[in-house]
Each structure stands twice: as C-alpha cells, then as structure tokens.
Amino acid sequence: MPTVKLNIPYRSQWDPDAKDHFADCGPTSLCMMLNALGDPINPDQMYQYIGERGASEYTSFGDLMRAGKSRAASIRQRSGP
C-alpha cells in the first residue's frame, strides 16, 4: 500500500492557545483536522462547541463529533478498516 502524506498542520495540546484544560488531546486533534480544512479554530476556542468542563475532565468522542459538526465539518463515525 502506498504511503500518503496528508497536509495537516501540527498542533500540540501544550500550545499557548490550548492552556485552559489539561485533557486537550481530543480537542487539539479535532482542531488540526479543522485547520487543514481552513477553519482557524484553536483548542481553547473549541470548548465553546464542546461545552465547558473542568480543567482535567476528558472529552468524549460524541463531544468531538458534535463540536466538529457545529463548525460545519462533515464528520462521521466509522468502524473497521
């Protein structure tokens, strides 16, 4: 199978615009995908769409799906290869 390199901008959950929560891996990953689609949102802003939670409270896959859809991203859950 050939290797495909996607043009996804790198973000870190330790970036200055991801400072409001400690469990930012999901929101940061979603931001990378949205940034690749031209949406300039950052992890701290993403919580407007996920919903506020404690600094260490995790984000569920459902939270990320709803947040992505609210940013007009076409996101769907898929299982299997």
C-alpha positions as CSV (number, residue, x, y, z in Angstrom):
1,M,0.0,0.0,0.0
2,P,1.5,3.4,-0.9
3,T,2.2,6.0,1.7
4,V,0.0,9.1,1.7
5,K,1.2,12.2,3.5
6,L,-1.7,14.5,4.5
7,N,-1.2,18.2,4.8
8,I,-2.4,18.6,8.4
9,P,-1.0,21.4,10.4
10,Y,0.7,20.3,13.7
11,R,-0.7,21.5,16.9
12,S,0.2,20.5,20.5
13,Q,-2.1,20.3,23.5
14,W,0.7,22.3,25.2
15,D,0.5,25.2,22.8
16,P,-0.3,28.6,24.3
17,D,-3.8,28.6,22.8
18,A,-4.5,25.2,24.5
19,K,-3.9,26.4,28.0
20,D,-7.3,26.2,29.6
21,H,-7.6,22.4,30.0
22,F,-5.2,19.6,30.8
23,A,-7.1,16.9,28.9
24,D,-6.9,18.6,25.5
25,C,-5.7,15.7,23.2
26,G,-9.1,15.2,21.5
27,P,-9.9,18.9,21.0
28,T,-6.4,19.5,19.8
29,S,-6.7,16.7,17.3
30,L,-10.0,18.0,16.1
31,C,-8.5,21.4,15.7
32,M,-5.7,20.0,13.5
33,M,-8.3,18.4,11.2
34,L,-10.4,21.6,11.1
35,N,-7.3,23.8,10.5
36,A,-6.5,21.6,7.5
37,L,-9.9,22.4,6.1
38,G,-9.3,26.1,6.5
39,D,-11.1,26.6,9.9
40,P,-8.7,28.6,12.1
41,I,-10.1,27.5,15.5
42,N,-7.8,26.7,18.4
43,P,-8.2,24.2,21.3
44,D,-9.3,26.8,23.8
45,Q,-12.0,28.1,21.4
46,M,-13.2,24.6,20.7
47,Y,-14.7,24.4,24.2
48,Q,-17.4,26.9,23.1
49,Y,-18.7,24.0,21.0
50,I,-17.8,21.1,23.2
51,G,-19.2,22.7,26.4
52,E,-17.4,23.9,29.4
53,R,-15.9,21.3,31.8
54,G,-13.3,21.1,34.5
55,A,-9.7,21.6,33.6
56,S,-8.9,17.9,33.9
57,E,-12.2,16.5,32.6
58,Y,-12.0,14.4,29.5
59,T,-13.8,14.9,26.2
60,S,-15.8,12.1,24.7
61,F,-15.9,11.1,21.0
62,G,-19.5,12.2,20.9
63,D,-18.5,15.6,22.3
64,L,-15.9,15.9,19.5
65,M,-18.4,14.8,16.8
66,R,-20.9,17.4,17.9
67,A,-18.3,20.1,18.1
68,G,-16.9,19.3,14.6
69,K,-20.4,19.3,13.1
70,S,-21.2,22.6,14.7
71,R,-18.1,24.0,12.9
72,A,-19.7,22.7,9.6
73,A,-17.3,19.8,9.3
74,S,-18.6,16.7,7.6
75,I,-17.7,14.1,10.4
76,R,-19.0,10.6,10.7
77,Q,-18.1,7.6,12.8
78,R,-16.6,4.7,11.1
79,S,-15.6,1.3,12.4
80,G,-13.4,-1.3,10.9
81,P,-10.7,-1.0,8.2
